Amino acid sequence: MKTKREEEKGEGEEHVKRQKLLEQSSSPSPSPPRLAFDNALLPLASYDDDEEEEDDDERRGASGVRVGNNVGRIAQNGPRDGSEYDDEDEDDDDGEKGLSQGKRNRVIELRRDCPYLDTVNRQVLDFDFEKFCSVSLSNLNVYACLVCGKYYQGRGQKSHAYTHSLEAGHHVYINLRTEKVYCLPDGYEINDPSLDDIRHVLNPRFTRGQVEKLDRNKQWSRALDGSDYLPGMVGLNNIKETDFVNVTIQSLMRVTPLRNFFLIPENYQHSKSPLVHRFGELTRKIWHARNFKGQVSPHEFLQAVMKASKKRFRIGAQSDPVEFISWLLNTLHADLRNSKRNSSIIHQCFQGELEVVKELHGRSASEKRGNSDEQNNGSAADGGTEHNNIFTETSRMPFLMLGLDLPPPPLFQDVMEKNIIPQVPLFNILKKFDGESITEVVRPHIARMRYRVTKLPQYIILHMRRFTKNNFFVEKNPTLGLPSPEELLRQMLSCAMIAMSYVASVNFPVKNLELKDYIPLPTPKENQKLRSKYDLIANIVHDGKPGEGSYRVFVQRKSEELWYEMQDLHVSETLPQMVALSETYMQIYEQQN
């Protein structure tokens, strides 16, 4: 017989062994390596409910059955045909509770035939909105019901999706992250190629070969409602006062290197910025040829914009597209830049360089030098010189956009009691950057500025300064921009030979804008050709009063060299000569090869 001390010792050893077994069984399985962008959009989300994406080499045996904590069960009972093991939270309807309780192992049967596939309704599916459960408003383990289109959390027996399948009799669900389809309440996975079109709409994907052929594709696509649409020329939903975002996105979609970069997620998988990935998703949806509908809602992108800009740009508040594109390009560059070269696809497309000569009067040289250093923002300066109480400083400044000053509108009416809208040649506007014209500035201090372009970007953004703000109101300048007189005469003579109505195309050069005719450009290096000729690819227009009104954009489709007018969901083909008839606000020109 054992003594009382021996019995207590034995019980203590058994207790220690039991604790070790419990710790081993409750310890999580080794997680698979994941890409950097997997959780960039949902940093707080956990997908313990769906571990099917784990590495096949680590998690599956040679027979194709999941191994790990289930080895004992497989050795004892053997796997069933067409099934695999899946780790799922016991209570995946409650994210926090599911995370705290650990996992239980269960077998997931894989079936190709499902009697409920004919209940799938593609007409109600819309994956443009945020992936939140319609009941719990959680972004954990969200599934879309393929019968009614609503989002529900989890697929366990206490989850909202499981409950919905019993109450509504809707049985087919797709995981919005893994793209796997399940039948509830039975719980088996459906492997049927007829569902691939839904996966492509949920997450559009392009090969590099498809991306290279986009600008040569002339084929139309057909939506589920029978309407035809052109990939890349789809309308964007105006959620509420978001037309300033829509025209900016439509314009940037014409910048070929930028578009091609964001069509391939591997190019920016290192970035953890939700704004970068939302912009990439929106780009792929706009250019996808297998959409269920002929328009796209930028709702998720707008949510990322609101968060990244700290509600500087938000739904329901009209903003300036020039301010928005400036913020967007600088933010995307900061999130994408290479730490070694400080470069990104943004700078490769849009960054040019200016030589800025600043003259200040009546202040000591030391004060001027200090003030100029504060305003350089990292640009290279020569230290400055002082002569006859005039301090001159020359610096090199990078730019992503050039602002053009318009002449003031007329103060008096004509004999018909109407203000004549002035028309100024583009030559006069661009003289600001010839290195000789003087621009007077008042803030932060009175100075005389001279600008000269020393490096031309591949894509140049021109901004017409139409709005003037003061302490009381915002004033809009209605001046129209025109080509030079010689270019105007040539166009008029050419147009008159075609049709009298063609004279309307005099407003802005749509093709062959030769900058070297307007401004002096630097001499190219040896074995390099000066590329100074540009074609217009996007033209943003403002209609209405300042602070109100709306924005629309004219964009070019390269495959057919046709022009389209786009205003939110409205997309229509237009004539090239109609592009410059309205009050141009911002333009994007592409450098000719």
C-alpha positions in Angstrom: 0.0 0.0 0.0 1.1 3.5 -0.8 1.7 6.0 1.9 -0.2 9.2 2.0 2.9 11.2 0.9 3.4 8.9 -2.1 -0.2 9.3 -3.1 0.1 13.1 -2.9 3.3 13.0 -5.0 1.5 10.9 -7.6 -1.4 13.2 -7.8 1.0 16.1 -8.2 2.8 14.5 -11.1 -0.6 13.7 -12.8 -1.6 17.3 -12.3 1.6 18.6 -13.9 1.1 16.2 -16.9 -2.5 17.2 -17.3 -1.5 20.9 -17.3 1.2 20.2 -20.0 -1.4 18.4 -22.2 -3.8 21.2 -21.8 -1.2 23.7 -22.8 -0.2 21.7 -25.9 -3.8 21.2 -27.0 -4.7 24.8 -26.5 -1.6 26.3 -28.1 -2.3 27.7 -31.5 -1.1 25.9 -34.6 1.8 27.4 -36.4 0.5 30.2 -38.6 1.4 30.3 -42.3 3.6 33.0 -43.7 1.4 35.8 -45.0 2.0 38.6 -47.4 2.5 42.1 -46.0 -0.7 43.3 -47.6 -3.0 40.5 -46.3 -4.2 42.5 -43.3 -3.3 46.0 -44.4 -6.9 46.9 -45.0 -8.3 45.3 -41.8 -5.5 45.6 -39.2 -7.8 44.6 -36.4 -9.4 41.6 -38.1 -8.7 38.0 -37.3 -9.5 35.1 -39.5 -9.0 32.2 -37.2 -12.3 30.9 -38.5 -10.7 30.2 -41.9 -7.3 28.7 -41.9 -7.7 27.1 -45.3 -5.1 29.5 -46.8 -2.2 27.9 -44.8 0.8 26.6 -46.6 0.1 23.3 -48.3 3.6 22.0 -47.7 3.3 22.6 -44.0 -0.3 21.9 -43.3 -1.2 19.1 -45.6 0.1 15.6 -46.0 0.9 13.8 -49.3 -2.8 12.6 -49.4 -4.1 16.2 -49.6 -5.6 16.0 -46.0 -4.8 18.6 -43.4 -2.5 17.4 -40.7 -1.3 18.8 -37.4 -3.4 18.4 -34.3 -5.6 15.9 -36.2 -2.8 13.3 -36.7 -4.1 11.0 -34.0 -7.7 11.2 -35.3 -6.5 10.4 -38.9 -4.4 7.5 -37.7 -7.3 6.1 -35.8 -10.3 6.6 -38.1 -8.7 7.7 -41.4 -9.8 10.6 -43.5 -13.0 10.7 -45.4 -12.8 11.0 -49.2 -13.1 14.6 -50.5 -12.8 16.1 -47.1 -10.2 18.2 -45.3 -9.7 19.4 -41.7 -10.4 23.0 -40.8 -9.6 24.9 -37.7 -12.6 27.1 -36.7 -13.4 29.2 -33.7 -16.1 27.7 -31.4 -17.9 31.0 -31.4 -17.0 32.9 -34.5 -20.1 35.0 -34.3 -18.3 36.9 -31.5 -14.8 37.9 -32.5 -13.4 38.6 -29.1 -15.0 35.5 -27.6 -13.8 33.4 -30.4 -10.2 34.6 -30.1 -10.2 33.9 -26.3 -11.6 30.4 -26.4 -9.1 28.9 -28.9 -9.9 26.5 -31.7 -11.5 23.2 -32.2 -10.8 20.9 -35.1 -13.4 19.8 -37.4 -13.6 18.1 -40.8 -14.7 20.2 -43.8 -16.1 18.2 -46.6 -15.3 19.4 -50.1 -18.1 18.8 -52.6 -18.4 19.7 -56.3 -22.2 19.1 -56.5 -24.5 21.4 -54.5 -28.3 21.4 -54.9 -28.5 25.1 -53.9 -26.3 26.6 -56.7 -29.3 27.5 -58.7 -30.4 29.9 -55.9 -27.4 32.1 -56.4 -28.6 35.5 -57.5 -25.8 37.5 -59.2 -28.1 40.5 -59.7 -28.0 41.4 -56.0 -24.3 40.9 -55.5 -22.3 44.2 -54.8 -18.8 43.9 -53.4 -18.0 47.7 -53.6 -19.0 48.4 -50.1 -17.2 47.9 -46.8 -17.0 44.3 -45.7 -18.9 44.5 -42.4 -21.5 42.1 -41.0 -25.0 43.6 -41.4 -25.9 42.5 -37.9 -22.9 42.9 -35.7 -21.1 45.5 -37.8 -17.9 43.5 -37.3 -15.2 43.0 -40.0 -14.2 39.6 -38.6 -14.8 36.5 -40.7 -17.3 38.2 -43.0 -19.3 36.1 -45.5 -21.6 37.3 -48.3 -24.9 35.5 -48.9 -24.9 34.7 -52.6 -28.7 34.5 -52.5 -29.6 38.0 -51.1 -26.2 39.7 -51.2 -26.1 40.7 -47.5 -23.0 40.3 -45.3 -22.9 38.1 -42.2 -20.2 37.1 -39.8 -18.8 33.6 -39.3 -20.2 30.2 -40.3 -20.2 28.4 -36.9 -23.4 27.2 -35.3 -23.7 30.4 -33.3 -22.8 32.8 -36.1 -25.0 35.3 -37.9 -24.5 33.6 -41.3 -25.5 30.2 -39.8 -28.6 31.8 -38.3 -29.5 33.5 -41.5 -29.2 30.2 -43.4 -31.8 28.6 -41.1 -34.2 31.6 -40.9 -34.2 32.7 -44.6 -33.3 29.4 -46.2 -30.3 30.9 -48.0 -27.5 28.3 -48.2 -24.6 29.5 -50.3 -22.0 31.9 -48.8 -18.6 33.2 -49.9 -15.8 34.2 -47.6 -14.9 37.8 -48.6 -11.2 37.2 -47.8 -10.4 33.7 -48.8 -13.0 33.6 -51.7 -14.1 30.1 -50.6 -17.7 29.2 -51.0 -19.6 27.1 -48.3 -23.1 25.6 -48.0 -24.8 26.4 -44.7 -26.0 25.0 -42.4 -24.4 21.7 -43.8 -21.0 23.3 -43.6 -19.3 21.7 -46.6 -17.2 23.7 -49.0 -18.4 24.0 -52.6 -15.8 23.6 -55.4 -17.6 24.5 -58.6 -16.0 26.4 -61.5 -19.4 28.1 -62.2 -18.6 30.4 -59.2 -15.4 31.7 -60.6 -17.1 34.8 -62.1 -18.2 35.8 -58.6 -14.6 35.5 -57.4 -13.4 37.6 -60.2 -15.9 40.4 -59.4 -15.0 40.1 -55.7 -11.3 40.4 -56.4 -10.5 41.4 -60.0 -7.1 40.1 -61.1 -4.9 40.8 -64.1 -1.9 39.1 -65.7 0.9 41.3 -66.9 0.1 40.2 -70.5 -3.5 41.5 -70.0 -2.2 44.8 -68.6 0.0 45.4 -71.6 -2.9 44.9 -74.0 -5.4 47.2 -72.2 -4.7 50.2 -74.4 -5.3 48.1 -77.6 -8.5 46.5 -76.5 -11.6 47.8 -78.3 -14.0 45.2 -77.1 -17.1 46.1 -75.1 -18.3 44.2 -72.1 -21.9 43.4 -71.1 -23.3 43.8 -67.6 -25.9 41.4 -66.1 -28.7 43.8 -67.0 -27.9 43.6 -70.6 -26.2 47.1 -70.9 -22.8 47.4 -72.5 -19.9 49.2 -71.0 -16.2 49.9 -71.9 -13.7 48.6 -69.3 -11.9 51.7 -68.0 -14.8 54.0 -69.0 -17.3 53.0 -66.3 -19.1 55.6 -64.2 -18.4 56.2 -60.5 -21.2 56.6 -58.0 -21.5 60.0 -56.4 -22.2 59.0 -52.8 -22.7 62.6 -51.6 -20.8 65.6 -52.9 -17.9 63.3 -54.0 -17.7 64.4 -57.7 -14.4 66.1 -56.9 -13.0 62.6 -56.1 -14.6 61.0 -59.2 -13.1 63.4 -61.7 -9.7 63.0 -60.0 -9.8 59.2 -60.2 -11.1 59.2 -63.8 -8.2 61.5 -64.8 -5.5 59.4 -63.0 -6.9 56.2 -64.7 -5.5 57.6 -68.0 -2.0 57.7 -66.7 -0.8 54.4 -68.2 2.3 53.7 -65.9 0.3 54.6 -62.8 -2.7 52.4 -63.9 -0.5 49.4 -64.8 1.4 49.6 -61.5 -1.8 49.4 -59.4 -3.4 46.7 -61.6 -0.7 44.2 -60.2 -1.0 44.0 -56.4 2.5 42.4 -56.1 3.9 45.8 -57.1 2.8 47.3 -53.7 2.5 44.3 -51.5 5.2 45.8 -49.2 3.0 48.7 -48.4 0.8 48.6 -45.3 -1.2 51.6 -46.2 -5.0 51.0 -46.5 -5.1 54.0 -48.9 -2.7 52.3 -51.3 -4.6 49.0 -51.4 -8.0 50.7 -51.7 -6.7 52.7 -54.6 -5.4 49.5 -56.2 -8.8 47.7 -55.7 -10.6 50.6 -57.3 -8.3 50.7 -60.2 -8.8 47.0 -60.9 -12.6 47.3 -60.6 -12.7 50.2 -63.1 -10.6 48.3 -65.7 -12.2 44.8 -65.1 -14.0 43.4 -68.1 -16.2 40.9 -66.2 -18.1 43.2 -63.9 -21.7 42.4 -63.1 -22.7 46.1 -63.6 -21.5 49.0 -65.7 -20.5 51.3 -62.8 -18.3 51.2 -59.7 -18.9 52.7 -56.2 -15.7 54.2 -54.7 -17.1 53.8 -51.2 -14.2 51.8 -49.7 -11.7 54.1 -51.2 -13.5 57.1 -49.8 -13.5 55.6 -46.3 -9.7 55.2 -46.6 -9.4 58.8 -47.8 -11.4 60.1 -44.9 -9.2 58.2 -42.4 -5.8 59.0 -44.1 -6.7 62.7 -44.5 -8.2 63.0 -41.0 -11.5 64.0 -42.5 -10.0 66.8 -44.5 -11.7 65.2 -47.5 -15.0 63.5 -46.6 -18.3 62.3 -47.9 -20.9 65.0 -47.9 -18.5 68.0 -48.1 -17.5 69.4 -51.5 -13.8 70.0 -52.0 -11.4 71.2 -54.6 -10.0 68.5 -57.0 -6.7 70.3 -57.3 -6.2 70.2 -53.5 -7.4 66.6 -53.5 -5.0 65.4 -56.3 -2.1 67.2 -54.6 -2.8 65.5 -51.3 -3.5 62.1 -52.9 -0.3 62.0 -55.0 1.9 63.1 -52.1 0.3 60.6 -49.7 0.6 57.7 -52.2 4.3 58.7 -52.8 5.0 58.7 -49.0 3.4 55.3 -48.7 5.1 53.7 -51.7 8.5 55.4 -51.8 11.7 53.4 -51.7 13.7 54.3 -48.7 17.0 54.1 -50.6 16.2 56.1 -53.6 13.2 58.1 -52.2 11.4 57.3 -55.5 8.0 55.9 -56.3 5.7 55.4 -59.3 4.2 58.9 -58.5 7.4 60.7 -58.9 8.3 58.7 -62.0 5.1 59.9 -63.7 4.6 63.4 -62.4 7.7 64.9 -60.9 9.5 67.7 -62.7 11.9 70.4 -61.6 11.8 74.2 -61.5 14.6 76.8 -61.1 13.3 79.5 -58.8 14.9 82.9 -58.5 13.6 84.9 -55.5 14.3 88.6 -55.1 13.6 90.4 -51.8 14.0 94.1 -51.1 14.8 96.2 -48.1 15.8 93.6 -45.6 19.2 92.4 -44.3 20.9 89.6 -46.0 20.9 87.4 -42.9 17.1 87.7 -42.4 16.4 87.0 -46.0 18.6 84.0 -46.0 16.9 82.7 -42.9 13.4 83.3 -44.4 14.3 81.7 -47.7 15.7 78.6 -45.9 12.4 78.1 -44.2 10.5 78.2 -47.5 12.7 75.9 -49.5 11.1 72.7 -48.1 14.2 70.7 -48.8 15.0 72.2 -52.3 18.6 73.0 -53.1 19.6 76.7 -52.8 22.8 78.5 -53.7 22.9 80.6 -50.5 21.9 83.8 -52.2 23.6 87.1 -53.1 23.0 90.7 -52.1 23.4 93.7 -54.3 22.1 97.2 -53.8 19.9 96.1 -50.9 18.3 93.3 -53.1 18.8 89.8 -51.9 18.7 87.2 -54.7 18.4 83.5 -54.1 18.3 80.7 -56.7 17.0 77.2 -55.9 15.9 74.0 -57.5 12.4 72.9 -56.6 10.6 69.7 -57.6 7.0 69.9 -58.6 4.1 67.6 -59.3 1.8 70.3 -60.7 2.1 73.7 -62.4 -0.3 76.5 -61.4 -1.2 78.9 -64.3 -2.4 82.4 -63.4 -5.3 83.7 -65.5 -5.8 87.4 -66.2 -8.5 89.1 -64.1 -12.1 89.1 -65.4 -13.5 92.3 -66.9 -15.0 94.9 -64.5 -17.4 96.6 -66.9 -20.2 95.4 -69.1 -20.4 95.9 -72.9 -23.2 97.7 -74.7 -25.4 94.6 -74.5 -25.0 94.8 -70.7 -23.2 91.5 -70.5 -19.7 90.8 -69.4 -17.5 89.5 -72.2 -15.6 86.4 -71.1 -11.9 87.1 -72.0 -9.9 84.5 -73.9 -6.2 84.4 -73.3 -3.7 82.4 -75.5 -2.0 79.5 -73.7 1.3 81.1 -74.7 0.6 84.1 -72.4 -0.2 81.8 -69.5 2.9 79.6 -69.8 5.2 82.7 -70.0 5.2 82.5 -66.2 7.8 79.7 -66.6 10.1 81.2 -69.2 12.7 82.3 -66.5 12.2 86.0 -67.3 8.6 86.9 -66.4 8.3 88.2 -62.9 5.6 87.0 -60.6 4.8 89.2 -57.6 4.0 87.3 -54.3 2.8 88.8 -51.0 2.9 85.8 -48.7 4.8 84.9 -46.6 6.6 88.2 -47.5 6.7 90.5 -50.5 9.0 89.1 -53.2 9.6 88.9 -56.9 9.8 85.4 -58.3 11.1 84.0 -61.6 10.4 80.4 -62.6 12.1 78.2 -65.3 11.4 74.6 -66.1 14.6 72.6 -65.9 13.1 69.1 -66.1 10.0 68.0 -67.8 7.9 65.1 -66.3 6.4 62.3 -68.3 3.0 63.6 -67.4 2.4 67.2 -66.7 -0.5 68.5 -64.6 -1.6 72.1 -65.4 -3.9 73.9 -62.9 -5.8 77.0 -63.9 -6.1 79.3 -60.8 -9.8 80.2 -61.2 -10.8 80.7 -57.6 -9.7 83.6 -55.5 -10.4 83.5 -51.8 -10.6 86.5 -49.5 -12.0 87.2 -46.1 -15.6 87.5 -47.4 -16.2 85.2 -50.4 -14.7 83.1 -53.1 -14.5 84.6 -56.6 -14.3 82.5 -59.8 -12.4 83.6 -62.9 -14.3 82.5 -66.1 -11.4 83.2 -68.5 -10.9 80.6 -71.3 -7.4 79.5 -72.4 -6.5 79.5 -76.0 -3.5 78.4 -78.2 -1.1 80.9 -79.6 -2.4 83.2 -82.4 -0.4 81.2 -85.0 -1.8 77.9 -83.7 -5.3 79.4 -83.5 -5.1 80.6 -87.2 -3.8 77.2 -88.4 -6.6 75.4 -86.6 -9.3 77.7 -87.9 -8.1 77.4 -91.5 -7.9 73.6 -91.1 -11.3 73.4 -89.4 -13.1 75.6 -91.9 -12.2 73.1 -94.6 -13.9 70.3 -92.7 -17.0 71.9 -91.1 -18.0 75.3 -89.9 -18.8 74.0 -86.4 -15.3 72.7 -86.0 -14.1 76.3 -85.2 -15.2 75.5 -81.6 -12.0 73.5 -81.1 -9.8 76.6 -80.7 -9.9 76.7 -76.9 -7.1 74.3 -76.0 -4.7 72.2 -78.0 -5.8 68.6 -77.6 -2.8 67.2 -79.4 0.8 68.3 -80.1 1.3 70.9 -77.3 4.9 71.9 -78.1 6.3 73.4 -74.9 9.5 74.5 -76.4 7.6 77.1 -78.5 6.3 78.6 -75.2 9.1 78.3 -72.7 12.9 77.8 -73.0 13.9 74.3 -72.0 17.2 72.8 -70.9 19.5 71.4 -73.5 19.3 67.5 -73.4 22.3 65.4 -72.6 24.3 63.6 -75.3 22.5 60.8 -77.0 19.2 62.1 -75.6 16.3 63.7 -77.5 14.3 66.6 -76.1 10.8 65.4 -75.6 8.7 68.5 -75.2 5.6 67.6 -77.2 2.5 66.6 -75.2 -1.0 65.3 -75.8 -4.0 66.1 -73.6 -5.5 63.0 -71.9 -7.7 64.5 -69.2 -9.5 67.8 -68.8 -11.4 68.6 -65.6 -14.1 71.3 -65.8 -16.0 73.2 -63.2 -19.6 74.3 -63.8 -21.5 76.7 -61.7 -20.8 79.2 -59.0 -17.6 79.1 -56.8 -18.1 77.0 -53.7 -21.0 75.3 -55.4 -21.5 73.8 -58.8 -20.2 70.5 -59.9 -17.2 68.9 -61.7 -17.0 66.8 -64.8 -14.1 65.5 -66.8 -13.2 64.8 -70.4 -10.9 61.7 -70.9 -9.4 60.0 -73.9 -9.7 56.3 -74.7 -6.3 55.4 -76.2 -7.4 52.3 -78.1 -9.7 54.3 -80.4 -8.4 57.8 -79.7 -12.0 58.8 -78.8 -13.0 61.3 -76.2 -15.6 60.7 -73.5 -17.4 63.1 -71.1 -17.8 61.7 -67.6 -19.8 63.1 -64.7 -20.3 60.6 -61.9 -22.5 57.8 -63.5 -23.0 59.6 -66.8 -20.6 58.5 -69.5 -21.0 59.6 -73.1 -18.8 59.9 -76.2 -18.0 63.5 -77.3 -16.2 65.3 -80.1 -12.6 66.4 -79.5 -13.5 69.9 -80.3 -16.0 70.0 -77.5 -13.3 69.3 -74.9 -12.1 72.8 -74.5 -15.4 74.7 -74.8 -16.0 74.8 -71.0 -14.1 76.5 -68.2 -11.1 74.3 -67.9 -9.8 73.8 -64.3 -7.1 71.1 -64.4 -5.5 69.2 -67.3 -3.1 66.2 -67.6 -0.9 66.1 -70.6 1.1 63.0 -71.7 4.6 63.3 -73.2 4.8 61.9 -76.7 7.2 59.1 -77.4 
